[in-house]
């Protein structure tokens, strides 16, 4: 009986996902938008991460970025992107993502969840690796899906590839 109790106690301790603290000063989030091949970065990343590669059912990830930190290297473009024509920073200061499911696919993990940009929420997926306490992730979203005015022109040309480098401890 004592052995069985010890087994269940040990199993429950190891089945709880780890809570990670993000090293916010080392986070890098970059993007490449098909429209005009615009490259840039965004900061102000905050997250709650509970992750265990052996317990994906109880793992979850949610995070946000501060839209006012968006930079493309062209001041006028940055100001325009932050205006009501695009991200409307004054009204919508953050973009968010909240996971609904994490799966292992091959050597990668895929987190499915809801991304919110402005008032639009959409199901998206982010593919990632977790090695040496660093989450390295990538996703592609379509800007047209978030109603930035591109949907009427060429929505297929509105892909935005986003790369994440998120060190944790």
Backbone as CSV, one residue per row, in Angstrom:
resi,resn,N_x,N_y,N_z,CA_x,CA_y,CA_z,C_x,C_y,C_z
1,UNK,0.824,-1.195,0.000,0.000,0.000,0.000,0.872,1.264,0.000
2,UNK,1.926,1.268,0.837,2.811,2.421,0.906,3.488,2.653,-0.451
3,UNK,3.879,1.579,-1.117,4.520,1.694,-2.426,3.559,2.290,-3.441
4,UNK,2.302,1.859,-3.421,1.300,2.376,-4.336,1.068,3.870,-4.078
5,UNK,0.975,4.267,-2.813,0.801,5.682,-2.476,1.989,6.503,-2.970
6,UNK,3.198,6.019,-2.748,4.407,6.714,-3.197,4.408,6.858,-4.711
7,UNK,3.986,5.817,-5.428,3.935,5.864,-6.892,2.980,6.963,-7.357
8,UNK,1.751,6.996,-6.789,0.776,7.995,-7.206,1.216,9.401,-6.815
9,UNK,1.823,9.555,-5.649,2.316,10.853,-5.234,3.412,11.316,-6.200
10,UNK,4.351,10.446,-6.509,5.423,10.765,-7.451,4.886,11.052,-8.840
11,UNK,3.910,10.265,-9.299,3.332,10.470,-10.638,2.645,11.828,-10.710
12,UNK,1.884,12.172,-9.675,1.172,13.456,-9.722,2.143,14.627,-9.669
13,UNK,3.270,14.488,-8.962,4.247,15.561,-8.925,4.895,15.767,-10.289
14,UNK,5.155,14.667,-10.997,5.821,14.791,-12.285,4.859,15.113,-13.415
15,UNK,3.566,14.970,-13.204,2.625,15.220,-14.292,2.140,16.665,-14.331
16,UNK,2.550,17.470,-13.361,2.154,18.874,-13.351,3.104,19.650,-14.269
17,UNK,2.562,20.383,-15.239,3.429,21.155,-16.134,4.236,22.209,-15.373
18,UNK,5.434,22.479,-15.854,6.286,23.517,-15.272,5.731,24.888,-15.623
19,UNK,5.762,25.792,-14.664,5.439,27.190,-14.938,6.757,27.899,-15.200
20,UNK,6.814,28.574,-16.328,8.049,29.253,-16.719,7.887,30.762,-16.610
21,UNK,8.978,31.412,-16.229,9.048,32.857,-16.218,9.846,33.286,-17.435
22,UNK,9.300,34.207,-18.199,9.937,34.680,-19.419,11.048,35.666,-19.065
23,UNK,12.193,35.507,-19.718,13.286,36.479,-19.597,12.980,37.603,-20.589
24,UNK,12.137,38.518,-20.160,11.562,39.519,-21.071,12.602,40.360,-21.803
25,UNK,13.743,40.621,-21.167,14.758,41.442,-21.821,15.472,40.702,-22.953
26,UNK,15.289,39.383,-23.055,15.962,38.594,-24.095,15.002,38.087,-25.188
27,UNK,13.722,38.396,-25.068,12.732,37.952,-26.054,12.934,38.699,-27.369
28,UNK,12.815,37.952,-28.483,12.886,38.572,-29.815,11.687,38.086,-30.623
29,UNK,10.891,39.039,-31.095,9.762,38.709,-31.962,9.924,39.542,-33.224
30,UNK,10.075,38.852,-34.344,10.267,39.523,-35.623,9.196,39.069,-36.601
31,UNK,8.989,39.872,-37.641,7.993,39.501,-38.646,8.470,39.916,-40.029
32,UNK,7.917,39.235,-41.018,8.120,39.563,-42.420,6.752,39.513,-43.080
33,UNK,6.293,40.664,-43.579,4.973,40.764,-44.215,5.145,40.752,-45.726
34,UNK,4.328,39.947,-46.413,4.361,39.887,-47.874,4.144,41.253,-48.510
35,UNK,3.277,42.054,-47.899,2.988,43.366,-48.452,4.270,44.184,-48.408
36,UNK,4.814,44.505,-49.535,6.021,45.318,-49.668,7.239,44.690,-48.982
37,UNK,7.183,43.411,-48.677,8.297,42.714,-48.012,8.778,43.477,-46.772
38,UNK,7.835,43.902,-45.970,8.118,44.685,-44.768,8.628,43.784,-43.647
39,UNK,9.797,44.127,-43.106,10.367,43.414,-41.966,10.264,44.300,-40.740
40,UNK,10.158,43.662,-39.579,10.108,44.461,-38.368,10.157,43.617,-37.119
41,UNK,9.914,44.291,-36.004,9.911,43.620,-34.708,8.824,44.240,-33.841
42,UNK,8.518,43.526,-32.780,7.539,44.014,-31.807,7.987,43.526,-30.438
43,UNK,7.717,44.306,-29.408,8.182,43.975,-28.065,7.064,44.020,-27.050
44,UNK,7.471,44.193,-25.799,6.505,44.248,-24.715,5.837,42.911,-24.465
45,UNK,6.572,41.820,-24.728,6.010,40.478,-24.593,5.794,40.130,-23.125
46,UNK,4.600,39.645,-22.826,4.249,39.126,-21.502,3.578,37.785,-21.720
47,UNK,3.830,36.828,-20.820,3.239,35.503,-21.024,3.078,34.751,-19.713
48,UNK,2.141,33.807,-19.755,1.982,32.786,-18.725,2.191,31.468,-19.460
49,UNK,3.224,30.742,-19.071,3.556,29.498,-19.762,3.613,28.364,-18.760
50,UNK,2.773,27.369,-18.992,2.817,26.111,-18.250,3.038,25.046,-19.310
51,UNK,4.192,24.386,-19.260,4.525,23.462,-20.330,5.295,22.266,-19.798
52,UNK,4.866,21.100,-20.243,5.568,19.846,-19.980,5.368,18.982,-21.214
53,UNK,6.458,18.646,-21.876,6.361,17.869,-23.116,5.743,16.489,-22.895
54,UNK,5.711,16.015,-21.645,5.090,14.728,-21.324,3.665,14.877,-20.809
55,UNK,3.185,16.097,-20.720,1.834,16.340,-20.228,1.232,17.523,-20.995
56,UNK,1.045,17.331,-22.284,0.553,18.409,-23.135,-0.897,18.778,-22.833
57,UNK,-1.681,17.800,-22.354,-3.086,18.085,-22.045,-3.243,19.173,-20.997
58,UNK,-2.327,19.216,-20.044,-2.418,20.209,-18.975,-1.489,21.394,-19.197
59,UNK,-0.846,21.435,-20.339,0.024,22.559,-20.674,-0.799,23.657,-21.331
60,UNK,-0.404,24.899,-21.116,-1.068,26.004,-21.805,-0.135,27.203,-21.880
61,UNK,-0.390,28.003,-22.895,0.430,29.176,-23.155,-0.500,30.327,-23.507
62,UNK,-0.270,31.459,-22.882,-0.977,32.669,-23.289,-0.011,33.833,-23.186
63,UNK,-0.167,34.763,-24.109,0.752,35.880,-24.110,0.201,37.068,-24.858
64,UNK,0.927,38.172,-24.732,0.536,39.394,-25.427,1.785,40.182,-25.807
65,UNK,1.614,41.066,-26.775,2.661,42.010,-27.153,2.068,43.415,-27.126
66,UNK,2.939,44.386,-26.935,2.556,45.791,-26.876,2.689,46.370,-28.282
67,UNK,1.567,46.685,-28.907,1.556,47.139,-30.299,2.321,48.453,-30.472
68,UNK,2.408,49.266,-29.446,3.112,50.551,-29.571,4.610,50.363,-29.792
69,UNK,5.135,49.153,-29.568,6.568,48.889,-29.753,6.900,48.429,-31.172
70,UNK,5.906,48.319,-32.031,6.108,47.848,-33.401,7.101,48.755,-34.129
71,UNK,8.108,48.133,-34.766,9.130,48.887,-35.498,9.437,48.197,-36.819
72,UNK,9.515,49.004,-37.881,9.895,48.482,-39.199,11.137,49.168,-39.743
73,UNK,11.645,50.148,-39.021,12.802,50.892,-39.485,12.455,52.132,-40.285
74,UNK,11.160,52.347,-40.515,10.706,53.540,-41.237,9.672,54.232,-40.337
75,UNK,10.055,55.366,-39.783,9.224,56.050,-38.782,7.812,56.349,-39.285
76,UNK,7.671,56.886,-40.492,6.335,57.223,-41.018,5.475,55.961,-41.168
77,UNK,6.083,54.874,-41.646,5.336,53.620,-41.782,4.909,53.117,-40.408
78,UNK,5.818,53.179,-39.430,5.481,52.729,-38.075,4.300,53.525,-37.522
79,UNK,4.333,54.831,-37.709,3.226,55.679,-37.243,1.923,55.300,-37.942
80,UNK,1.996,55.025,-39.243,0.799,54.636,-39.994,0.264,53.287,-39.512
81,UNK,1.156,52.335,-39.283,0.729,51.019,-38.793,0.066,51.110,-37.415
82,UNK,0.496,52.041,-36.603,-0.073,52.208,-35.263,-1.362,53.022,-35.273
83,UNK,-1.685,53.635,-36.406,-2.881,54.477,-36.524,-4.154,53.628,-36.634
84,UNK,-5.290,54.294,-36.685,-6.578,53.593,-36.802,-6.742,52.889,-38.147
85,UNK,-5.911,53.223,-39.145,-5.954,52.512,-40.434,-5.549,51.052,-40.283
86,UNK,-4.681,50.772,-39.297,-4.181,49.413,-39.117,-4.456,48.907,-37.706
87,UNK,-3.489,49.045,-36.813,-3.605,48.434,-35.484,-4.383,49.268,-34.476
88,UNK,-4.539,50.553,-34.700,-5.282,51.432,-33.807,-4.813,51.255,-32.352
89,UNK,-3.548,51.580,-32.126,-2.885,51.370,-30.844,-3.616,52.026,-29.680
90,UNK,-4.172,53.204,-29.909,-4.862,53.880,-28.809,-6.057,53.078,-28.311
91,UNK,-6.767,52.453,-29.212,-7.957,51.684,-28.846,-7.621,50.223,-28.510
92,UNK,-6.605,49.674,-29.183,-6.232,48.263,-29.010,-4.730,48.158,-28.761
93,UNK,-4.276,48.399,-27.539,-2.834,48.461,-27.268,-2.105,47.114,-27.287
94,UNK,-2.839,46.006,-27.246,-2.184,44.700,-27.198,-2.759,43.742,-28.242
95,UNK,-1.892,42.850,-28.718,-2.306,41.672,-29.483,-2.126,40.499,-28.531
96,UNK,-3.058,39.557,-28.549,-2.988,38.455,-27.596,-3.125,37.100,-28.286
97,UNK,-2.654,36.081,-27.582,-2.819,34.685,-28.016,-3.063,33.851,-26.773
98,UNK,-4.050,32.952,-26.854,-4.350,32.044,-25.746,-4.545,30.644,-26.310
99,UNK,-3.767,29.706,-25.810,-3.826,28.342,-26.341,-5.100,27.621,-25.943
100,UNK,-5.512,26.712,-26.821,-6.626,25.816,-26.525,-6.166,24.363,-26.522
101,UNK,-5.016,24.105,-27.176,-4.547,22.735,-27.322,-3.081,22.768,-27.754
102,UNK,-2.294,21.848,-27.221,-0.907,21.691,-27.657,-0.705,20.241,-28.038
103,UNK,-0.110,20.012,-29.196,0.139,18.648,-29.685,1.584,18.512,-30.122
104,UNK,2.056,17.284,-30.126,3.381,17.000,-30.669,3.178,16.446,-32.069
105,UNK,3.890,17.015,-33.019,3.812,16.566,-34.406,5.233,16.411,-34.912
106,UNK,5.661,15.161,-35.030,7.047,14.911,-35.415,7.956,15.401,-34.312
107,UNK,8.993,16.131,-34.665,9.916,16.661,-33.677,9.534,18.028,-33.170
108,UNK,8.349,18.511,-33.540,7.900,19.847,-33.149,6.641,19.782,-32.295
109,UNK,6.344,20.884,-31.651,5.083,21.044,-30.935,4.255,22.057,-31.709
110,UNK,2.951,21.878,-31.663,2.038,22.818,-32.304,1.036,23.267,-31.253
111,UNK,0.985,24.574,-31.042,0.012,25.134,-30.104,-1.103,25.768,-30.928
112,UNK,-2.319,25.319,-30.676,-3.506,25.861,-31.329,-4.175,26.798,-30.337
113,UNK,-4.716,27.892,-30.842,-5.371,28.809,-29.930,-6.022,29.964,-30.647
114,UNK,-6.401,30.952,-29.859,-7.094,32.124,-30.372,-6.170,33.327,-30.332
115,UNK,-5.991,33.928,-31.495,-5.226,35.167,-31.600,-6.219,36.309,-31.729
116,UNK,-5.949,37.379,-30.993,-6.810,38.552,-31.074,-5.971,39.749,-31.491
117,UNK,-6.350,40.324,-32.621,-5.741,41.551,-33.115,-6.889,42.520,-33.350
118,UNK,-6.819,43.651,-32.682,-7.921,44.603,-32.645,-9.148,43.884,-32.103
119,UNK,-10.282,43.987,-32.759,-11.493,43.319,-32.243,-11.697,41.937,-32.853
120,UNK,-10.785,41.500,-33.700,-10.954,40.232,-34.403,-10.221,39.097,-33.688
121,UNK,-10.963,38.021,-33.416,-10.385,36.807,-32.839,-10.457,35.702,-33.870
122,UNK,-9.323,35.002,-34.049,-9.268,33.908,-35.028,-8.463,32.753,-34.458
123,UNK,-8.819,31.569,-34.913,-8.048,30.382,-34.560,-6.765,30.397,-35.382
124,UNK,-5.635,30.216,-34.712,-4.326,30.178,-35.361,-3.520,29.055,-34.728
125,UNK,-2.419,28.706,-35.373,-1.523,27.715,-34.794,-0.098,28.245,-34.880
126,UNK,0.676,27.889,-33.865,2.075,28.287,-33.785,2.887,27.019,-33.585
127,UNK,3.879,26.827,-34.428,4.758,25.664,-34.339,5.988,26.068,-33.537
128,UNK,6.423,25.182,-32.601,7.579,25.564,-31.793,8.429,24.368,-31.378
129,UNK,9.639,24.702,-30.965,10.575,23.776,-30.318,10.834,24.329,-28.919
130,UNK,11.178,23.429,-28.008,11.584,23.856,-26.682,12.858,23.106,-26.331
131,UNK,13.964,23.840,-26.350,15.271,23.254,-26.050,16.080,24.248,-25.228
132,UNK,16.785,23.728,-24.218,17.665,24.562,-23.395,16.953,25.794,-22.829
133,UNK,15.724,25.596,-22.399,14.900,26.663,-21.820,14.649,27.825,-22.774
134,UNK,14.548,27.503,-24.058,14.212,28.513,-25.064,13.101,27.972,-25.956
135,UNK,12.019,28.729,-26.046,10.964,28.436,-27.002,11.322,29.154,-28.295
136,UNK,11.427,28.393,-29.384,11.664,28.959,-30.709,10.432,28.619,-31.523
137,UNK,9.726,29.634,-31.999,8.423,29.398,-32.623,8.268,30.178,-33.910
138,UNK,7.285,29.723,-34.697,6.998,30.362,-35.977,5.530,30.169,-36.314
139,UNK,4.958,31.177,-36.935,3.592,31.075,-37.445,3.449,31.983,-38.656
140,UNK,2.440,31.719,-39.443,2.079,32.594,-40.556,0.601,32.911,-40.415
141,UNK,0.294,34.202,-40.383,-1.104,34.631,-40.341,-1.373,35.476,-41.579
142,UNK,-2.645,35.636,-41.911,-3.021,36.514,-43.019,-3.584,37.808,-42.457
143,UNK,-2.930,38.924,-42.772,-3.381,40.232,-42.292,-4.809,40.511,-42.734
144,UNK,-5.181,40.039,-43.912,-6.542,40.286,-44.422,-7.599,39.717,-43.479
145,UNK,-7.279,38.634,-42.772,-8.227,38.033,-41.833,-8.505,38.923,-40.629
146,UNK,-7.625,39.884,-40.392,-7.784,40.776,-39.247,-8.276,42.168,-39.651
147,UNK,-8.814,42.248,-40.874,-9.527,43.430,-41.362,-8.687,44.704,-41.361
148,UNK,-7.555,44.629,-42.032,-6.707,45.798,-42.202,-6.915,46.467,-43.549
149,UNK,-7.939,46.067,-44.297,-8.201,46.682,-45.588,-7.650,45.909,-46.766
150,UNK,-6.849,44.908,-46.511,-6.258,44.122,-47.596,-7.220,43.088,-48.175
151,UNK,-8.241,42.749,-47.417,-9.122,41.656,-47.838,-9.789,41.914,-49.185
152,UNK,-9.913,43.170,-49.577,-10.563,43.498,-50.845,-9.582,43.458,-52.012
153,UNK,-8.310,43.634,-51.721,-7.299,43.668,-52.776,-6.839,42.256,-53.100
154,UNK,-5.747,41.824,-52.522,-5.197,40.498,-52.767,-4.951,39.806,-51.431
155,UNK,-5.993,39.180,-50.846,-5.806,38.586,-49.520,-4.708,37.534,-49.493
156,UNK,-4.457,36.879,-50.622,-3.407,35.866,-50.667,-2.015,36.478,-50.553
157,UNK,-1.919,37.776,-50.705,-0.630,38.474,-50.595,-0.469,39.158,-49.243
158,UNK,-1.223,38.734,-48.254,-1.162,39.409,-46.953,-0.569,38.512,-45.863
159,UNK,0.194,37.504,-46.247,0.825,36.643,-45.251,1.836,37.421,-44.426
160,UNK,1.836,37.153,-43.141,2.816,37.732,-42.224,3.443,36.562,-41.471
161,UNK,4.740,36.364,-41.687,5.474,35.307,-40.989,6.043,35.913,-39.714
162,UNK,5.748,35.276,-38.583,6.191,35.778,-37.283,7.111,34.733,-36.656
163,UNK,8.266,35.183,-36.184,9.232,34.316,-35.499,9.383,34.778,-34.059
164,UNK,9.442,33.815,-33.149,9.551,34.089,-31.726,10.796,33.391,-31.171
165,UNK,11.543,34.078,-30.334,12.628,33.495,-29.561,12.351,33.916,-28.119
166,UNK,11.966,32.933,-27.290,11.486,33.253,-25.945,12.280,32.445,-24.910
167,UNK,13.320,33.040,-24.332,14.046,32.366,-23.262,13.251,32.407,-21.950
168,UNK,13.317,31.308,-21.211,12.581,31.200,-19.940,13.475,30.596,-18.852
169,UNK,13.014,30.731,-17.648,13.670,30.020,-16.533,12.616,29.581,-15.563
